[in-house]
Amino acid sequence: MSDRWRDSLSKPLVKCALGAALVFLILVGSGREVVNGNAKLMLELIGAAAFCVLAATQRGACVGLLVLAAMNGLPFIDNSKSVAHHVAFQDLACIALIATALVWTVTAHRSAAPTRLGSLLSWCGLALLGWCVFSVGRTWADGQAPLLGAIRFGRDFLYFGALLIVLPRVRLSERDIKVLITVLCLGVCLFAAGQIATVEGLANPTWLVHAGASSTILGVTRLYAQMTDLVSAGLAFAVAAVVLTRGRAQSKAIPITLLLLTSLILQLTRARWIATITSVVLVSLWLALQADRRIAVTLRRRLMVFMGVLVACVVVILAVAPGVISAGPLAQRVLSIFTDVGSPSSTLAVRQQVAGEMTSLLGAHWFTGLGLIPPSVHFYPQFPSGSIRDTDLGVLNAVMTMGLIGAALIYLPLLVTLVHCMRHARTKARLRFPWVSYGGQIWIVATLASSVTLVTLFSPAGLVLSAAILAVLSQPCVTGGGPPVRARIETEPAHAPPPPVTA
């Protein structure tokens, strides 16, 4: 009888009828609750149910949307607003991503064991999370800050450690990676278009660009938004796609590259300019000389064409409108890199002064830091906003709070991934997404170089993005590498039992 019922329920018509009945019950129940004044609760329940369905059916879209939510990059929704005491929507997105990845890891089949790089990243995350917990406990035990205050002040480091433990252990299929790239690409392109429109005075789409602050430099509006980290990362992968892909993929990557390049230029962030250019040159030269012959030949040929087009564009601009380069605000911003050196009133001098005061305050606490002490508990009048964390001082955000040990543990997963990608690029293994590995290397080198002043690795949004990129780079279809030896022994016995002897 049970088999008959199971066969009946498996029929498409029966499935449609049951689904229609379930939807009808949900709509009737939702309408009843809305009439009774519980519309907000019903919307929250429906949203939670939709998220569960998305997490169960499409991992790539789920990760992409949560990363955009953590970076405050979803249109129409400003995730920086608090939903509880010092808890914003962005924090909920980070926690949801950690919990979802944990569920995926726990419920995964043995055959979906993580790669060697994924296992290494998990160990790096465990070490970082352990040190963060130690720093929180030390700060609380010394009476420097309450427990919840210390956790909130260092929550970005805790998020990064937890994500590194679970997210690289999640196996993403080729379809998941394609969908994840599509979601992030759509989000960053919408942001870049809105930013360009705002800077050029064409529109002011505040529903699209959630900027925390803005300023005017050399007559150009500069926006400070967390999505600028995704613009830099997107440009690295877009350049890689232009160089290493062909056909429709390359034709799609070219306009995306131009859009993100324009957005990066209008950010007026000199550290990003220098880091991006340096990274593209260094990584491209290394791969052109050391990578597998198939990738190296393609890379050298495409780079020659790319450099030729770039030189031609510069020549045309010099011939048609030479004033754009010689006297424009962008040229003045570039030249300010040299004029700011030695100037006592420049932003570089102010940063050097604050950095000097911070390092002098460290004293004998270089290795362990001062602790996760929020300014609401201890206000330091010599520092901006009275905090030992400054968005203009990059790596000092980690050194001041968790010492050199904490900073090294943040850098370690990026260095491990970079070495793995560079070594595997020299093999002859055929990968599905070689351009993702190339773009990941560009992004890692640029992020490491700019971390002296930028907070990509020292902010919740930047660290969630970093964890997602490292997790993608650890997938076997991107950089290769099967599951660890122990997992292979468990799932595939080395010696199969002999067949039975029959007469």
ZAMARGU-4260 file (C-alpha; in steps of 0.2 Angstrom, whole numbers, plus 5000, padded with zeros to 4 digits):
<rodrens>
0) 5000/5000/5000 | 5014/5012/5004 | 5022/5009/4987 | 5006/5012/4978 | 5004/5029/4988
5) 5022/5033/4984 | 5019/5030/4965 | 5004/5040/4965 | 5012/5055/4973 | 5027/5055/4961
10) 5015/5058/4946 | 5017/5076/4939 | 4998/5080/4940 | 4997/5075/4958 | 5013/5086/4962
15) 5005/5101/4954 | 4989/5098/4963 | 4998/5097/4980 | 5008/5112/4976 | 4993/5122/4971
20) 4984/5117/4987 | 4999/5122/4997 | 5000/5139/4989 | 4982/5142/4991 | 4983/5138/5010
25) 4998/5150/5011 | 4989/5164/5002 | 4973/5162/5013 | 4983/5161/5029 | 4994/5177/5023
30) 4978/5186/5019 | 4970/5182/5036 | 4986/5188/5045 | 4987/5204/5035 | 4968/5208/5039
35) 4973/5206/5057 | 4987/5218/5056 | 5002/5206/5055 | 5008/5211/5038 | 5026/5214/5043
40) 5027/5197/5051 | 5020/5189/5036 | 5032/5197/5025 | 5046/5192/5036 | 5040/5174/5036
45) 5038/5174/5017 | 5055/5181/5015 | 5063/5168/5026 | 5054/5154/5017 | 5060/5161/5000
50) 5077/5162/5006 | 5076/5144/5012 | 5070/5138/4995 | 5084/5148/4987 | 5097/5141/4998
55) 5091/5123/4995 | 5090/5125/4976 | 5103/5138/4970 | 5119/5140/4980 | 5127/5152/4969
60) 5112/5165/4969 | 5111/5163/4988 | 5129/5167/4991 | 5129/5181/4978 | 5114/5189/4986
65) 5120/5188/5004 | 5137/5195/4998 | 5128/5210/4990 | 5118/5212/5006 | 5133/5212/5017
70) 5141/5225/5006 | 5125/5236/5006 | 5124/5234/4987 | 5106/5228/4985 | 5095/5241/4976
75) 5081/5250/4986 | 5087/5243/5002 | 5099/5252/5014 | 5106/5238/5024 | 5117/5250/5035
80) 5101/5253/5046 | 5100/5245/5063 | 5087/5232/5066 | 5092/5230/5084 | 5104/5237/5096
85) 5120/5240/5086 | 5115/5226/5074 | 5112/5231/5056 | 5105/5221/5041 | 5123/5219/5035
90) 5127/5209/5051 | 5112/5198/5048 | 5118/5195/5030 | 5135/5189/5037 | 5127/5178/5050
95) 5115/5171/5037 | 5129/5167/5026 | 5139/5158/5039 | 5124/5148/5045 | 5119/5143/5027
100) 5137/5138/5023 | 5137/5128/5039 | 5121/5119/5035 | 5128/5115/5017 | 5144/5108/5025
105) 5135/5097/5038 | 5123/5090/5025 | 5135/5087/5011 | 5139/5070/5005 | 5156/5062/5007
110) 5160/5063/4989 | 5159/5082/4990 | 5174/5083/5001 | 5184/5100/5001 | 5199/5102/4990
115) 5216/5103/4998 | 5216/5122/4996 | 5198/5122/5004 | 5205/5112/5019 | 5220/5124/5021
120) 5208/5139/5021 | 5197/5131/5034 | 5213/5128/5045 | 5218/5147/5042 | 5200/5152/5047
125) 5200/5141/5063 | 5217/5149/5068 | 5210/5167/5065 | 5194/5163/5074 | 5203/5156/5089
130) 5214/5172/5090 | 5199/5183/5088 | 5191/5174/5103 | 5206/5175/5113 | 5207/5194/5110
135) 5189/5196/5114 | 5192/5186/5130 | 5207/5196/5135 | 5199/5212/5132 | 5185/5207/5143
140) 5195/5199/5157 | 5206/5215/5158 | 5191/5226/5161 | 5195/5236/5145 | 5178/5233/5137
145) 5162/5223/5141 | 5160/5207/5132 | 5147/5212/5119 | 5156/5228/5116 | 5172/5219/5111
150) 5163/5207/5100 | 5154/5221/5091 | 5171/5230/5089 | 5179/5215/5081 | 5164/5207/5073
155) 5172/5209/5055 | 5187/5198/5060 | 5175/5185/5068 | 5165/5185/5053 | 5180/5182/5042
160) 5187/5168/5053 | 5170/5159/5053 | 5167/5161/5035 | 5184/5154/5031 | 5180/5138/5041
165) 5164/5134/5032 | 5163/5142/5015 | 5178/5134/5007 | 5171/5117/5012 | 5155/5120/5002
170) 5156/5112/4985 | 5150/5123/4971 | 5146/5116/4954 | 5150/5125/4938 | 5132/5131/4937
175) 5133/5138/4955 | 5149/5147/4950 | 5141/5154/4934 | 5126/5160/4944 | 5136/5168/4958
180) 5147/5177/4945 | 5132/5183/4936 | 5123/5190/4952 | 5139/5199/4958 | 5142/5206/4941
185) 5124/5212/4939 | 5125/5220/4957 | 5142/5229/4954 | 5137/5235/4936 | 5122/5243/4943
190) 5132/5251/4957 | 5145/5257/4945 | 5132/5265/4933 | 5124/5274/4948 | 5140/5280/4954
195) 5146/5287/4937 | 5129/5295/4935 | 5130/5303/4952 | 5148/5309/4950 | 5144/5317/4932
200) 5129/5325/4939 | 5117/5315/4927 | 5106/5309/4942 | 5106/5305/4960 | 5100/5287/4962
205) 5101/5286/4981 | 5091/5270/4980 | 5105/5262/4970 | 5121/5269/4977 | 5121/5268/4996
210) 5135/5280/5000 | 5141/5282/5018 | 5148/5299/5014 | 5154/5310/5000 | 5166/5324/4997
215) 5172/5336/4982 | 5190/5334/4976 | 5197/5345/4962 | 5179/5349/4957 | 5174/5330/4956
220) 5162/5322/4968 | 5169/5307/4977 | 5158/5294/4985 | 5162/5283/4999 | 5153/5267/4998
225) 5157/5249/5003 | 5153/5242/4986 | 5169/5251/4979 | 5178/5235/4985 | 5168/5225/4973
230) 5171/5237/4959 | 5190/5234/4961 | 5187/5215/4962 | 5175/5215/4947 | 5188/5225/4937
235) 5201/5212/4940 | 5190/5197/4935 | 5184/5207/4920 | 5201/5210/4913 | 5205/5192/4916
240) 5190/5187/4906 | 5194/5199/4892 | 5212/5192/4890 | 5208/5173/4892 | 5191/5170/4885
245) 5184/5171/4868 | 5168/5173/4858 | 5152/5178/4867 | 5161/5178/4884 | 5174/5190/4879
250) 5162/5202/4870 | 5152/5203/4886 | 5167/5206/4897 | 5173/5221/4886 | 5159/5233/4891
255) 5159/5227/4909 | 5178/5231/4910 | 5175/5248/4902 | 5161/5252/4915 | 5171/5246/4930
260) 5187/5255/4924 | 5177/5271/4923 | 5170/5269/4940 | 5187/5265/4948 | 5195/5280/4940
265) 5181/5291/4946 | 5183/5285/4964 | 5199/5295/4965 | 5207/5283/4976 | 5226/5283/4972
270) 5230/5268/4981 | 5218/5258/4971 | 5225/5265/4955 | 5242/5260/4959 | 5238/5243/4966
275) 5227/5238/4952 | 5240/5243/4938 | 5254/5235/4948 | 5245/5219/4950 | 5239/5217/4932
280) 5257/5220/4926 | 5265/5208/4939 | 5253/5194/4938 | 5252/5195/4919 | 5271/5195/4917
285) 5272/5180/4928 | 5259/5170/4920 | 5265/5174/4902 | 5283/5168/4907 | 5279/5154/4919
290) 5261/5147/4916 | 5256/5132/4905 | 5260/5135/4887 | 5242/5136/4882 | 5238/5150/4894
295) 5255/5159/4892 | 5254/5160/4873 | 5236/5166/4874 | 5240/5179/4887 | 5255/5186/4878
300) 5245/5188/4862 | 5230/5196/4870 | 5241/5207/4881 | 5250/5214/4865 | 5233/5218/4857
305) 5227/5226/4874 | 5243/5237/4875 | 5241/5242/4857 | 5223/5248/4860 | 5227/5257/4875
310) 5242/5266/4867 | 5230/5271/4852 | 5217/5278/4864 | 5230/5289/4873 | 5237/5295/4856
315) 5219/5299/4850 | 5215/5309/4867 | 5231/5318/4865 | 5227/5323/4848 | 5209/5328/4850
320) 5208/5335/4868 | 5226/5336/4876 | 5219/5347/4890 | 5210/5332/4897 | 5226/5324/4901
325) 5237/5339/4905 | 5226/5349/4915 | 5211/5338/4920 | 5206/5334/4938 | 5211/5316/4935
330) 5229/5321/4930 | 5230/5333/4945 | 5225/5318/4956 | 5239/5307/4949 | 5252/5321/4950
335) 5247/5324/4968 | 5255/5307/4972 | 5271/5315/4970 | 5267/5333/4977 | 5259/5326/4993
340) 5276/5318/4998 | 5284/5330/5010 | 5270/5342/5011 | 5265/5345/5029 | 5247/5349/5025
345) 5243/5334/5013 | 5232/5319/5018 | 5247/5308/5017 | 5256/5318/5031 | 5240/5317/5042
350) 5240/5299/5040 | 5258/5297/5044 | 5255/5308/5060 | 5241/5297/5066 | 5250/5281/5061
355) 5265/5287/5071 | 5254/5291/5087 | 5246/5274/5085 | 5262/5264/5084 | 5269/5274/5099
360) 5254/5269/5109 | 5257/5251/5105 | 5273/5251/5115 | 5276/5233/5120 | 5260/5226/5113
365) 5265/5224/5095 | 5262/5206/5095 | 5245/5205/5104 | 5238/5222/5101 | 5229/5233/5113
370) 5213/5223/5112 | 5196/5226/5105 | 5192/5242/5114 | 5178/5252/5106 | 5178/5271/5107
375) 5162/5271/5117 | 5172/5263/5132 | 5189/5271/5130 | 5190/5287/5119 | 5207/5292/5113
380) 5207/5310/5109 | 5223/5310/5098 | 5214/5299/5085 | 5200/5303/5073 | 5183/5298/5081
385) 5193/5293/5097 | 5195/5275/5090 | 5211/5264/5088 | 5203/5259/5071 | 5205/5271/5057
390) 5198/5268/5039 | 5213/5277/5032 | 5226/5267/5040 | 5223/5249/5033 | 5233/5236/5041
395) 5235/5246/5058 | 5216/5242/5061 | 5222/5224/5064 | 5239/5228/5072 | 5231/5240/5085
400) 5217/5228/5090 | 5225/5210/5088 | 5243/5214/5085 | 5255/5207/5072 | 5249/5190/5075
405) 5231/5194/5071 | 5237/5204/5055 | 5247/5189/5049 | 5232/5177/5052 | 5222/5189/5041
410) 5235/5189/5027 | 5238/5171/5028 | 5223/5164/5018 | 5226/5176/5004 | 5245/5171/5003
415) 5240/5153/5003 | 5228/5155/4989 | 5239/5165/4979 | 5253/5152/4980 | 5241/5138/4976
420) 5234/5147/4961 | 5252/5152/4954 | 5258/5134/4956 | 5243/5126/4948 | 5244/5138/4933
425) 5260/5129/4928 | 5252/5112/4927 | 5243/5106/4911 | 5227/5102/4919 | 5212/5108/4909
430) 5201/5119/4920 | 5183/5126/4917 | 5187/5143/4923 | 5205/5148/4920 | 5201/5166/4919
435) 5194/5166/4936 | 5210/5160/4943 | 5219/5173/4933 | 5207/5187/4940 | 5209/5180/4957
440) 5227/5182/4957 | 5226/5200/4951 | 5214/5204/4965 | 5224/5196/4979 | 5240/5205/4974
445) 5231/5222/4972 | 5222/5219/4989 | 5238/5215/4998 | 5247/5230/4990 | 5233/5242/4994
450) 5230/5235/5012 | 5243/5248/5019 | 5230/5261/5018 | 5213/5253/5012 | 5202/5243/5023
455) 5196/5229/5011 | 5204/5216/5023 | 5198/5226/5039 | 5180/5229/5037 | 5164/5218/5037
460) 5160/5221/5019 | 5177/5218/5012 | 5181/5203/5022 | 5164/5195/5017 | 5169/5198/4999
465) 5186/5191/5002 | 5180/5175/5010 | 5168/5172/4995 | 5182/5175/4982 | 5194/5163/4991
470) 5180/5150/4992 | 5177/5151/4973 | 5196/5150/4970 | 5196/5134/4981 | 5184/5125/4969
475) 5192/5111/4959 | 5184/5118/4942 | 5193/5135/4945 | 5211/5130/4951 | 5211/5111/4952
480) 5215/5100/4966 | 5204/5086/4972 | 5199/5081/4989 | 5212/5078/5002 | 5220/5061/5003
485) 5210/5056/5018 | 5194/5059/5010 | 5199/5049/4995 | 5204/5034/5005 | 5187/5035/5014
490) 5177/5037/4998 | 5187/5027/4986 | 5196/5011/4993 | 5214/5009/4987 | 5211/4990/4984
495) 5195/4984/4978 | 5190/4967/4985 | 5193/4952/4973 | 5178/4946/4963 | 5171/4929/4970
500) 5177/4913/4963 | 5164/4904/4954 | 5164/4886/4946
</rodrens>
